Amino acid sequence: MSALFSAGATKIAHRHFEMGKKDSPVMGAGFSVSLGAIKEAADFRSRKGTASFKDFIWDIAGALTGAAIIGLTL
């Protein structure tokens, strides 16, 4: 999901907000990592979810992958 969110946010930043080819992947990855951090914080505070540092690392990896792949097509 992180790769999908990152790719989508990168494309939106480039196309609709007219960000450059170098800036839009950074924005997309940052957006996706922020969503992953919010999800892990919510899991930490709730008794139903389980916060995981390993899951957050995979969120970061997915965000970087999605931004890199879509960044190559800009």
PDB file of N, CA, C and O in Angstrom, chain B, residues numbered from 101:
ATOM      1  N   MET B 101       0.817  -1.178   0.000  1.00  0.00           N
ATOM      2  CA  MET B 101       0.000   0.000   0.000  1.00  0.00           C
ATOM      3  C   MET B 101       0.873   1.258   0.000  1.00  0.00           C
ATOM      4  O   MET B 101       0.529   2.260  -0.628  1.00  0.00           O
ATOM      5  N   SER B 102       1.986   1.199   0.699  1.00  0.00           N
ATOM      6  CA  SER B 102       2.867   2.372   0.743  1.00  0.00           C
ATOM      7  C   SER B 102       3.381   2.738  -0.640  1.00  0.00           C
ATOM      8  O   SER B 102       3.459   3.918  -0.981  1.00  0.00           O
ATOM      9  N   ALA B 103       3.729   1.741  -1.437  1.00  0.00           N
ATOM     10  CA  ALA B 103       4.205   2.015  -2.792  1.00  0.00           C
ATOM     11  C   ALA B 103       3.099   2.635  -3.639  1.00  0.00           C
ATOM     12  O   ALA B 103       3.350   3.555  -4.419  1.00  0.00           O
ATOM     13  N   LEU B 104       1.886   2.136  -3.487  1.00  0.00           N
ATOM     14  CA  LEU B 104       0.757   2.674  -4.237  1.00  0.00           C
ATOM     15  C   LEU B 104       0.468   4.119  -3.840  1.00  0.00           C
ATOM     16  O   LEU B 104       0.288   4.976  -4.705  1.00  0.00           O
ATOM     17  N   PHE B 105       0.422   4.391  -2.543  1.00  0.00           N
ATOM     18  CA  PHE B 105       0.178   5.760  -2.075  1.00  0.00           C
ATOM     19  C   PHE B 105       1.298   6.697  -2.523  1.00  0.00           C
ATOM     20  O   PHE B 105       1.044   7.831  -2.929  1.00  0.00           O
ATOM     21  N   SER B 106       2.512   6.223  -2.445  1.00  0.00           N
ATOM     22  CA  SER B 106       3.657   7.032  -2.829  1.00  0.00           C
ATOM     23  C   SER B 106       3.635   7.349  -4.320  1.00  0.00           C
ATOM     24  O   SER B 106       3.861   8.490  -4.721  1.00  0.00           O
ATOM     25  N   ALA B 107       3.363   6.344  -5.134  1.00  0.00           N
ATOM     26  CA  ALA B 107       3.306   6.556  -6.580  1.00  0.00           C
ATOM     27  C   ALA B 107       2.192   7.524  -6.944  1.00  0.00           C
ATOM     28  O   ALA B 107       2.383   8.419  -7.767  1.00  0.00           O
ATOM     29  N   GLY B 108       1.034   7.344  -6.333  1.00  0.00           N
ATOM     30  CA  GLY B 108      -0.088   8.236  -6.607  1.00  0.00           C
ATOM     31  C   GLY B 108       0.187   9.665  -6.187  1.00  0.00           C
ATOM     32  O   GLY B 108      -0.103  10.605  -6.927  1.00  0.00           O
ATOM     33  N   ALA B 109       0.742   9.828  -5.007  1.00  0.00           N
ATOM     34  CA  ALA B 109       1.048  11.178  -4.520  1.00  0.00           C
ATOM     35  C   ALA B 109       2.138  11.836  -5.360  1.00  0.00           C
ATOM     36  O   ALA B 109       2.113  13.048  -5.574  1.00  0.00           O
ATOM     37  N   THR B 110       3.090  11.044  -5.834  1.00  0.00           N
ATOM     38  CA  THR B 110       4.139  11.581  -6.702  1.00  0.00           C
ATOM     39  C   THR B 110       3.548  12.088  -8.009  1.00  0.00           C
ATOM     40  O   THR B 110       3.882  13.182  -8.465  1.00  0.00           O
ATOM     41  N   LYS B 111       2.675  11.298  -8.607  1.00  0.00           N
ATOM     42  CA  LYS B 111       2.054  11.693  -9.868  1.00  0.00           C
ATOM     43  C   LYS B 111       1.173  12.929  -9.684  1.00  0.00           C
ATOM     44  O   LYS B 111       1.186  13.826 -10.527  1.00  0.00           O
ATOM     45  N   ILE B 112       0.416  12.983  -8.604  1.00  0.00           N
ATOM     46  CA  ILE B 112      -0.435  14.146  -8.329  1.00  0.00           C
ATOM     47  C   ILE B 112       0.416  15.389  -8.096  1.00  0.00           C
ATOM     48  O   ILE B 112       0.094  16.464  -8.601  1.00  0.00           O
ATOM     49  N   ALA B 113       1.494  15.251  -7.339  1.00  0.00           N
ATOM     50  CA  ALA B 113       2.368  16.399  -7.081  1.00  0.00           C
ATOM     51  C   ALA B 113       2.966  16.930  -8.377  1.00  0.00           C
ATOM     52  O   ALA B 113       3.087  18.142  -8.562  1.00  0.00           O
ATOM     53  N   HIS B 114       3.338  16.025  -9.270  1.00  0.00           N
ATOM     54  CA  HIS B 114       3.956  16.445 -10.529  1.00  0.00           C
ATOM     55  C   HIS B 114       2.934  17.057 -11.484  1.00  0.00           C
ATOM     56  O   HIS B 114       3.173  18.114 -12.068  1.00  0.00           O
ATOM     57  N   ARG B 115       1.806  16.391 -11.635  1.00  0.00           N
ATOM     58  CA  ARG B 115       0.840  16.808 -12.640  1.00  0.00           C
ATOM     59  C   ARG B 115      -0.033  17.978 -12.178  1.00  0.00           C
ATOM     60  O   ARG B 115      -0.211  18.945 -12.918  1.00  0.00           O
ATOM     61  N   HIS B 116      -0.570  17.896 -10.977  1.00  0.00           N
ATOM     62  CA  HIS B 116      -1.549  18.889 -10.542  1.00  0.00           C
ATOM     63  C   HIS B 116      -0.941  20.066  -9.783  1.00  0.00           C
ATOM     64  O   HIS B 116      -1.481  21.172  -9.810  1.00  0.00           O
ATOM     65  N   PHE B 117       0.165  19.829  -9.116  1.00  0.00           N
ATOM     66  CA  PHE B 117       0.807  20.913  -8.362  1.00  0.00           C
ATOM     67  C   PHE B 117       2.065  21.424  -9.057  1.00  0.00           C
ATOM     68  O   PHE B 117       2.774  22.279  -8.526  1.00  0.00           O
ATOM     69  N   GLU B 118       2.334  20.895 -10.245  1.00  0.00           N
ATOM     70  CA  GLU B 118       3.434  21.334 -11.103  1.00  0.00           C
ATOM     71  C   GLU B 118       4.794  21.334 -10.402  1.00  0.00           C
ATOM     72  O   GLU B 118       5.608  22.241 -10.580  1.00  0.00           O
ATOM     73  N   MET B 119       5.010  20.300  -9.609  1.00  0.00           N
ATOM     74  CA  MET B 119       6.322  20.140  -8.973  1.00  0.00           C
ATOM     75  C   MET B 119       7.276  19.524  -9.981  1.00  0.00           C
ATOM     76  O   MET B 119       6.853  18.851 -10.921  1.00  0.00           O
ATOM     77  N   GLY B 120       8.556  19.756  -9.782  1.00  0.00           N
ATOM     78  CA  GLY B 120       9.572  19.259 -10.705  1.00  0.00           C
ATOM     79  C   GLY B 120       9.772  17.758 -10.589  1.00  0.00           C
ATOM     80  O   GLY B 120       9.246  17.109  -9.685  1.00  0.00           O
ATOM     81  N   LYS B 121      10.547  17.222 -11.525  1.00  0.00           N
ATOM     82  CA  LYS B 121      10.822  15.789 -11.545  1.00  0.00           C
ATOM     83  C   LYS B 121      11.623  15.325 -10.335  1.00  0.00           C
ATOM     84  O   LYS B 121      11.550  14.157  -9.954  1.00  0.00           O
ATOM     85  N   LYS B 122      12.382  16.224  -9.733  1.00  0.00           N
ATOM     86  CA  LYS B 122      13.169  15.854  -8.555  1.00  0.00           C
ATOM     87  C   LYS B 122      12.376  16.027  -7.265  1.00  0.00           C
ATOM     88  O   LYS B 122      12.579  15.279  -6.309  1.00  0.00           O
ATOM     89  N   ASP B 123      11.477  17.002  -7.230  1.00  0.00           N
ATOM     90  CA  ASP B 123      10.748  17.301  -6.006  1.00  0.00           C
ATOM     91  C   ASP B 123       9.522  16.415  -5.791  1.00  0.00           C
ATOM     92  O   ASP B 123       9.194  16.078  -4.653  1.00  0.00           O
ATOM     93  N   SER B 124       8.849  16.038  -6.863  1.00  0.00           N
ATOM     94  CA  SER B 124       7.606  15.282  -6.695  1.00  0.00           C
ATOM     95  C   SER B 124       7.819  13.887  -6.077  1.00  0.00           C
ATOM     96  O   SER B 124       6.992  13.482  -5.260  1.00  0.00           O
ATOM     97  N   PRO B 125       8.878  13.126  -6.418  1.00  0.00           N
ATOM     98  CA  PRO B 125       9.069  11.849  -5.715  1.00  0.00           C
ATOM     99  C   PRO B 125       9.344  12.027  -4.218  1.00  0.00           C
ATOM    100  O   PRO B 125       8.945  11.193  -3.405  1.00  0.00           O
ATOM    101  N   VAL B 126      10.017  13.102  -3.865  1.00  0.00           N
ATOM    102  CA  VAL B 126      10.277  13.369  -2.442  1.00  0.00           C
ATOM    103  C   VAL B 126       8.950  13.635  -1.723  1.00  0.00           C
ATOM    104  O   VAL B 126       8.718  13.132  -0.623  1.00  0.00           O
ATOM    105  N   MET B 127       8.092  14.423  -2.353  1.00  0.00           N
ATOM    106  CA  MET B 127       6.792  14.717  -1.764  1.00  0.00           C
ATOM    107  C   MET B 127       5.942  13.452  -1.643  1.00  0.00           C
ATOM    108  O   MET B 127       5.304  13.224  -0.616  1.00  0.00           O
ATOM    109  N   GLY B 128       5.938  12.631  -2.698  1.00  0.00           N
ATOM    110  CA  GLY B 128       5.163  11.395  -2.680  1.00  0.00           C
ATOM    111  C   GLY B 128       5.631  10.427  -1.604  1.00  0.00           C
ATOM    112  O   GLY B 128       4.817   9.850  -0.883  1.00  0.00           O
ATOM    113  N   ALA B 129       6.937  10.249  -1.497  1.00  0.00           N
ATOM    114  CA  ALA B 129       7.481   9.346  -0.482  1.00  0.00           C
ATOM    115  C   ALA B 129       7.219   9.890   0.917  1.00  0.00           C
ATOM    116  O   ALA B 129       6.886   9.133   1.829  1.00  0.00           O
ATOM    117  N   GLY B 130       7.369  11.192   1.084  1.00  0.00           N
ATOM    118  CA  GLY B 130       7.097  11.802   2.391  1.00  0.00           C
ATOM    119  C   GLY B 130       5.653  11.633   2.809  1.00  0.00           C
ATOM    120  O   GLY B 130       5.364  11.365   3.975  1.00  0.00           O
ATOM    121  N   PHE B 131       4.745  11.788   1.860  1.00  0.00           N
ATOM    122  CA  PHE B 131       3.322  11.601   2.145  1.00  0.00           C
ATOM    123  C   PHE B 131       3.042  10.172   2.596  1.00  0.00           C
ATOM    124  O   PHE B 131       2.343   9.949   3.584  1.00  0.00           O
ATOM    125  N   SER B 132       3.588   9.216   1.870  1.00  0.00           N
ATOM    126  CA  SER B 132       3.342   7.817   2.189  1.00  0.00           C
ATOM    127  C   SER B 132       3.974   7.405   3.520  1.00  0.00           C
ATOM    128  O   SER B 132       3.360   6.668   4.292  1.00  0.00           O
ATOM    129  N   VAL B 133       5.177   7.867   3.791  1.00  0.00           N
ATOM    130  CA  VAL B 133       5.826   7.559   5.070  1.00  0.00           C
ATOM    131  C   VAL B 133       5.032   8.179   6.224  1.00  0.00           C
ATOM    132  O   VAL B 133       4.917   7.586   7.297  1.00  0.00           O
ATOM    133  N   SER B 134       4.494   9.359   5.997  1.00  0.00           N
ATOM    134  CA  SER B 134       3.667  10.001   7.036  1.00  0.00           C
ATOM    135  C   SER B 134       2.433   9.168   7.340  1.00  0.00           C
ATOM    136  O   SER B 134       2.064   9.000   8.502  1.00  0.00           O
ATOM    137  N   LEU B 135       1.791   8.644   6.294  1.00  0.00           N
ATOM    138  CA  LEU B 135       0.632   7.777   6.517  1.00  0.00           C
ATOM    139  C   LEU B 135       1.023   6.521   7.302  1.00  0.00           C
ATOM    140  O   LEU B 135       0.288   6.087   8.189  1.00  0.00           O
ATOM    141  N   GLY B 136       2.171   5.944   6.977  1.00  0.00           N
ATOM    142  CA  GLY B 136       2.639   4.762   7.703  1.00  0.00           C
ATOM    143  C   GLY B 136       2.936   5.069   9.161  1.00  0.00           C
ATOM    144  O   GLY B 136       2.647   4.259  10.042  1.00  0.00           O
ATOM    145  N   ALA B 137       3.513   6.240   9.416  1.00  0.00           N
ATOM    146  CA  ALA B 137       3.810   6.639  10.796  1.00  0.00           C
ATOM    147  C   ALA B 137       2.522   6.861  11.584  1.00  0.00           C
ATOM    148  O   ALA B 137       2.426   6.473  12.748  1.00  0.00           O
ATOM    149  N   ILE B 138       1.541   7.481  10.949  1.00  0.00           N
ATOM    150  CA  ILE B 138       0.254   7.711  11.618  1.00  0.00           C
ATOM    151  C   ILE B 138      -0.418   6.380  11.938  1.00  0.00           C
ATOM    152  O   ILE B 138      -0.986   6.211  13.017  1.00  0.00           O
ATOM    153  N   LYS B 139      -0.353   5.439  11.006  1.00  0.00           N
ATOM    154  CA  LYS B 139      -0.957   4.118  11.232  1.00  0.00           C
ATOM    155  C   LYS B 139      -0.273   3.379  12.376  1.00  0.00           C
ATOM    156  O   LYS B 139      -0.941   2.767  13.210  1.00  0.00           O
ATOM    157  N   GLU B 140       1.042   3.432  12.417  1.00  0.00           N
ATOM    158  CA  GLU B 140       1.764   2.758  13.501  1.00  0.00           C
ATOM    159  C   GLU B 140       1.502   3.442  14.850  1.00  0.00           C
ATOM    160  O   GLU B 140       1.413   2.769  15.876  1.00  0.00           O
ATOM    161  N   ALA B 141       1.381   4.754  14.850  1.00  0.00           N
ATOM    162  CA  ALA B 141       1.059   5.468  16.096  1.00  0.00           C
ATOM    163  C   ALA B 141      -0.339   5.097  16.575  1.00  0.00           C
ATOM    164  O   ALA B 141      -0.566   4.925  17.772  1.00  0.00           O
ATOM    165  N   ALA B 142      -1.273   4.976  15.636  1.00  0.00           N
ATOM    166  CA  ALA B 142      -2.627   4.569  16.008  1.00  0.00           C
ATOM    167  C   ALA B 142      -2.635   3.143  16.545  1.00  0.00           C
ATOM    168  O   ALA B 142      -3.346   2.846  17.505  1.00  0.00           O
ATOM    169  N   ASP B 143      -1.850   2.262  15.934  1.00  0.00           N
ATOM    170  CA  ASP B 143      -1.741   0.885  16.433  1.00  0.00           C
ATOM    171  C   ASP B 143      -1.141   0.853  17.831  1.00  0.00           C
ATOM    172  O   ASP B 143      -1.549   0.049  18.669  1.00  0.00           O
ATOM    173  N   PHE B 144      -0.180   1.719  18.081  1.00  0.00           N
ATOM    174  CA  PHE B 144       0.464   1.775  19.389  1.00  0.00           C
ATOM    175  C   PHE B 144      -0.526   2.210  20.469  1.00  0.00           C
ATOM    176  O   PHE B 144      -0.502   1.697  21.587  1.00  0.00           O
ATOM    177  N   ARG B 145      -1.392   3.157  20.125  1.00  0.00           N
ATOM    178  CA  ARG B 145      -2.340   3.695  21.109  1.00  0.00           C
ATOM    179  C   ARG B 145      -3.561   2.812  21.291  1.00  0.00           C
ATOM    180  O   ARG B 145      -4.196   2.848  22.345  1.00  0.00           O
ATOM    181  N   SER B 146      -3.899   2.024  20.288  1.00  0.00           N
ATOM    182  CA  SER B 146      -5.102   1.198  20.390  1.00  0.00           C
ATOM    183  C   SER B 146      -4.747  -0.193  20.912  1.00  0.00           C
ATOM    184  O   SER B 146      -3.624  -0.667  20.746  1.00  0.00           O
ATOM    185  N   ARG B 147      -5.700  -0.815  21.526  1.00  0.00           N
ATOM    186  CA  ARG B 147      -5.464  -2.171  22.037  1.00  0.00           C
ATOM    187  C   ARG B 147      -5.713  -3.223  20.960  1.00  0.00           C
ATOM    188  O   ARG B 147      -5.289  -4.370  21.098  1.00  0.00           O
ATOM    189  N   LYS B 148      -6.396  -2.835  19.895  1.00  0.00           N
ATOM    190  CA  LYS B 148      -6.721  -3.787  18.831  1.00  0.00           C
ATOM    191  C   LYS B 148      -5.545  -4.015  17.888  1.00  0.00           C
ATOM    192  O   LYS B 148      -5.343  -5.130  17.407  1.00  0.00           O
ATOM    193  N   GLY B 149      -4.777  -2.978  17.624  1.00  0.00           N
ATOM    194  CA  GLY B 149      -3.647  -3.085  16.700  1.00  0.00           C
ATOM    195  C   GLY B 149      -2.347  -3.355  17.430  1.00  0.00           C
ATOM    196  O   GLY B 149      -2.250  -3.187  18.646  1.00  0.00           O
ATOM    197  N   THR B 150      -1.367  -3.770  16.679  1.00  0.00           N
ATOM    198  CA  THR B 150      -0.053  -4.019  17.238  1.00  0.00           C
ATOM    199  C   THR B 150       0.966  -3.195  16.453  1.00  0.00           C
ATOM    200  O   THR B 150       1.183  -3.425  15.263  1.00  0.00           O
ATOM    201  N   ALA B 151       1.576  -2.252  17.124  1.00  0.00           N
ATOM    202  CA  ALA B 151       2.597  -1.427  16.475  1.00  0.00           C
ATOM    203  C   ALA B 151       3.840  -2.273  16.227  1.00  0.00           C
ATOM    204  O   ALA B 151       4.227  -3.096  17.057  1.00  0.00           O
ATOM    205  N   SER B 152       4.453  -2.055  15.077  1.00  0.00           N
ATOM    206  CA  SER B 152       5.619  -2.842  14.714  1.00  0.00           C
ATOM    207  C   SER B 152       6.652  -1.958  14.028  1.00  0.00           C
ATOM    208  O   SER B 152       6.357  -1.295  13.033  1.00  0.00           O
ATOM    209  N   PHE B 153       7.852  -1.956  14.565  1.00  0.00           N
ATOM    210  CA  PHE B 153       8.931  -1.199  13.952  1.00  0.00           C
ATOM    211  C   PHE B 153       9.288  -1.806  12.597  1.00  0.00           C
ATOM    212  O   PHE B 153       9.601  -1.081  11.652  1.00  0.00           O
ATOM    213  N   LYS B 154       9.241  -3.137  12.504  1.00  0.00           N
ATOM    214  CA  LYS B 154       9.534  -3.813  11.247  1.00  0.00           C
ATOM    215  C   LYS B 154       8.522  -3.421  10.169  1.00  0.00           C
ATOM    216  O   LYS B 154       8.894  -3.226   9.012  1.00  0.00           O
ATOM    217  N   ASP B 155       7.261  -3.307  10.539  1.00  0.00           N
ATOM    218  CA  ASP B 155       6.222  -2.886   9.597  1.00  0.00           C
ATOM    219  C   ASP B 155       6.488  -1.467   9.111  1.00  0.00           C
ATOM    220  O   ASP B 155       6.292  -1.171   7.932  1.00  0.00           O
ATOM    221  N   PHE B 156       6.929  -0.596   9.994  1.00  0.00           N
ATOM    222  CA  PHE B 156       7.232   0.778   9.610  1.00  0.00           C
ATOM    223  C   PHE B 156       8.419   0.837   8.647  1.00  0.00           C
ATOM    224  O   PHE B 156       8.427   1.648   7.721  1.00  0.00           O
ATOM    225  N   ILE B 157       9.409  -0.011   8.859  1.00  0.00           N
ATOM    226  CA  ILE B 157      10.552  -0.085   7.941  1.00  0.00           C
ATOM    227  C   ILE B 157      10.074  -0.522   6.555  1.00  0.00           C
ATOM    228  O   ILE B 157      10.535   0.013   5.547  1.00  0.00           O
ATOM    229  N   TRP B 158       9.151  -1.492   6.497  1.00  0.00           N
ATOM    230  CA  TRP B 158       8.613  -1.917   5.206  1.00  0.00           C
ATOM    231  C   TRP B 158       7.756  -0.825   4.576  1.00  0.00           C
ATOM    232  O   TRP B 158       7.708  -0.713   3.351  1.00  0.00           O
ATOM    233  N   ASP B 159       7.081  -0.022   5.389  1.00  0.00           N
ATOM    234  CA  ASP B 159       6.348   1.133   4.859  1.00  0.00           C
ATOM    235  C   ASP B 159       7.305   2.107   4.171  1.00  0.00           C
ATOM    236  O   ASP B 159       7.008   2.621   3.093  1.00  0.00           O
ATOM    237  N   ILE B 160       8.434   2.351   4.791  1.00  0.00           N
ATOM    238  CA  ILE B 160       9.432   3.252   4.207  1.00  0.00           C
ATOM    239  C   ILE B 160       9.979   2.666   2.909  1.00  0.00           C
ATOM    240  O   ILE B 160      10.118   3.378   1.914  1.00  0.00           O
ATOM    241  N   ALA B 161      10.288   1.373   2.917  1.00  0.00           N
ATOM    242  CA  ALA B 161      10.809   0.721   1.710  1.00  0.00           C
ATOM    243  C   ALA B 161       9.792   0.781   0.573  1.00  0.00           C
ATOM    244  O   ALA B 161      10.157   1.040  -0.574  1.00  0.00           O
ATOM    245  N   GLY B 162       8.536   0.544   0.882  1.00  0.00           N
ATOM    246  CA  GLY B 162       7.496   0.618  -0.140  1.00  0.00           C
ATOM    247  C   GLY B 162       7.322   2.022  -0.675  1.00  0.00           C
ATOM    248  O   GLY B 162       7.135   2.212  -1.877  1.00  0.00           O
ATOM    249  N   ALA B 163       7.381   3.015   0.212  1.00  0.00           N
ATOM    250  CA  ALA B 163       7.242   4.408  -0.215  1.00  0.00           C
ATOM    251  C   ALA B 163       8.380   4.806  -1.145  1.00  0.00           C
ATOM    252  O   ALA B 163       8.148   5.458  -2.164  1.00  0.00           O
ATOM    253  N   LEU B 164       9.584   4.428  -0.812  1.00  0.00           N
ATOM    254  CA  LEU B 164      10.733   4.760  -1.662  1.00  0.00           C
ATOM    255  C   LEU B 164      10.665   4.037  -3.002  1.00  0.00           C
ATOM    256  O   LEU B 164      11.015   4.606  -4.036  1.00  0.00           O
ATOM    257  N   THR B 165      10.220   2.794  -2.987  1.00  0.00           N
ATOM    258  CA  THR B 165      10.090   2.031  -4.224  1.00  0.00           C
ATOM    259  C   THR B 165       9.039   2.638  -5.142  1.00  0.00           C
ATOM    260  O   THR B 165       9.276   2.811  -6.337  1.00  0.00           O
ATOM    261  N   GLY B 166       7.885   2.957  -4.585  1.00  0.00           N
ATOM    262  CA  GLY B 166       6.820   3.553  -5.400  1.00  0.00           C
ATOM    263  C   GLY B 166       7.223   4.890  -5.989  1.00  0.00           C
ATOM    264  O   GLY B 166       6.951   5.164  -7.158  1.00  0.00           O
ATOM    265  N   ALA B 167       7.873   5.725  -5.186  1.00  0.00           N
ATOM    266  CA  ALA B 167       8.311   7.029  -5.675  1.00  0.00           C
ATOM    267  C   ALA B 167       9.395   6.884  -6.740  1.00  0.00           C
ATOM    268  O   ALA B 167       9.417   7.645  -7.708  1.00  0.00           O
ATOM    269  N   ALA B 168      10.285   5.922  -6.571  1.00  0.00           N
ATOM    270  CA  ALA B 168      11.356   5.712  -7.549  1.00  0.00           C
ATOM    271  C   ALA B 168      10.801   5.201  -8.881  1.00  0.00           C
ATOM    272  O   ALA B 168      11.217   5.661  -9.944  1.00  0.00           O
ATOM    273  N   ILE B 169       9.880   4.266  -8.826  1.00  0.00           N
ATOM    274  CA  ILE B 169       9.328   3.710 -10.056  1.00  0.00           C
ATOM    275  C   ILE B 169       8.548   4.752 -10.832  1.00  0.00           C
ATOM    276  O   ILE B 169       8.742   4.899 -12.039  1.00  0.00           O
ATOM    277  N   ILE B 170       7.670   5.475 -10.158  1.00  0.00           N
ATOM    278  CA  ILE B 170       6.885   6.482 -10.866  1.00  0.00           C
ATOM    279  C   ILE B 170       7.754   7.672 -11.244  1.00  0.00           C
ATOM    280  O   ILE B 170       7.481   8.345 -12.238  1.00  0.00           O
ATOM    281  N   GLY B 171       8.796   7.940 -10.468  1.00  0.00           N
ATOM    282  CA  GLY B 171       9.709   9.027 -10.800  1.00  0.00           C
ATOM    283  C   GLY B 171      10.452   8.778 -12.099  1.00  0.00           C
ATOM    284  O   GLY B 171      10.821   9.732 -12.784  1.00  0.00           O
ATOM    285  N   LEU B 172      10.677   7.544 -12.451  1.00  0.00           N
ATOM    286  CA  LEU B 172      11.341   7.216 -13.712  1.00  0.00           C
ATOM    287  C   LEU B 172      10.452   7.499 -14.927  1.00  0.00           C
ATOM    288  O   LEU B 172      10.951   7.679 -16.038  1.00  0.00           O
ATOM    289  N   THR B 173       9.139   7.538 -14.711  1.00  0.00           N
ATOM    290  CA  THR B 173       8.221   7.751 -15.829  1.00  0.00           C
ATOM    291  C   THR B 173       7.841   9.216 -16.015  1.00  0.00           C
ATOM    292  O   THR B 173       7.145   9.550 -16.975  1.00  0.00           O
ATOM    293  N   LEU B 174       8.281  10.092 -15.122  1.00  0.00           N
ATOM    294  CA  LEU B 174       7.908  11.505 -15.244  1.00  0.00           C
ATOM    295  C   LEU B 174       8.662  12.181 -16.367  1.00  0.00           C
ATOM    296  O   LEU B 174       8.469  13.372 -16.610  1.00  0.00           O
TER     297      LEU B 174
END
